[in-house]
C-alpha cells in the first residue's frame, strides 16, 4: 500500500494553473485492474485506488502519511523555465530561422 505524493499537472483544456498549487496523496494500485467476467466492466480488487487526498503543502502531505504509517514516495515537479513572449517577437530581427533541410 505505497502512496505517491505529487503536484498534479495543469489541465490541458484550460490555461489556468490554480489546480497545480496543491499537493496530492494517491495510492499506487497493488494489482492492475481487469475486466469483470459478466459485464466486461473494468474493476480492481484494491479500494485504495479510488482515494485521492489534496493538501496545501508538501510537508502537510508527508506529515499525514507518517502519522497514518503509510509508506510513501515524493515526486518533485520539474522546474519549468518561464518564457515571456509577445506577438512582436514573431517579427523581430533577432529571431532565428529554422535550419534549412539538406536534400
N, C-alpha and C positions, 0 to 999 in steps of 0.2 A: 504494500500500500504506500508507494512512493508518491510524493506530491511535488509538483513543479510550481515555482514562484517566478512570475514573469510579468512584464508590462505588455498588454495586448497591442497589436499593430493598429494603425489608423484604418478606419473603414474606407475601402476603395470607392464607395459610392458617394462619399461626402468629403468636403475639403476640410472640415473642422477636425481639431486634434483633442477635443475635450475628453474623449474616452481613453486616451493614451496616458493620462496622468495618474491613473490608479494602478495598483499592483494586484495581480490575480493569483490566487492559490487554486490549483486544479490538480486532481488526482490522475495519475497515469494508469491506464487500464491494465489489469493483470493479464487478461486474455483478449484476443481480438474478437469483435462482435461477429456473429454468424447468422445466417438466415434461419428463421424458425421453420420447422418442418411442415406444419399445416398451412399457414397463410403465406409464408415466404417473407415475413417482415424481419428486418434486421433487429436482433436482440443480443444482449450480453448478460452474463451472469453477475457482473460486478455493479452494484448500485452506486458505488462511489464515483463512477464515471460521469454521473449527472451533477455532481457537486462542484460549484464554482463560487468562490468567495472573493469579494473585492475589498481591498484595503487602501487607505490613503497613502501609506508609506511602505517601503520595502521592509523596514525594521518592524513595523506592526505585523506584517505577514509572517516574518521569521519568528517573532515572539509568540504568535498564536500557534504556529506549528510546533515550536519547542514546548509550549505549555500543554499541548494535547499529545505530546510524544509521537508526532508524525514525522517520519523520515522525509527529508525534503532536499531539493536542489534548487539553487537560484540561477536563473538565466538572465544575464545582464543584457540590456538592449544595446545594439551598436550605436556608437556616436555618429550622428548624421551631421554632415557639413552643410551649414545653411548657405543657400545660393540665392542671392538677391539679383534679380534680373528685371530689366524694364523693357518695354516694347522698343524703345530706341536702340537698345543693344543689338537688335537684329540687323541694323543698318550701319553700325559703327565701322570705322576704318580698321580698328584693331581686331575685328572679327576674323577668325581663321576659317578658311575654306576647307571643306573636306578634301582629303588626299585624292589625287587622280588615280583611277584604276589602271593597272597595267594590262595591255592587250594580251 
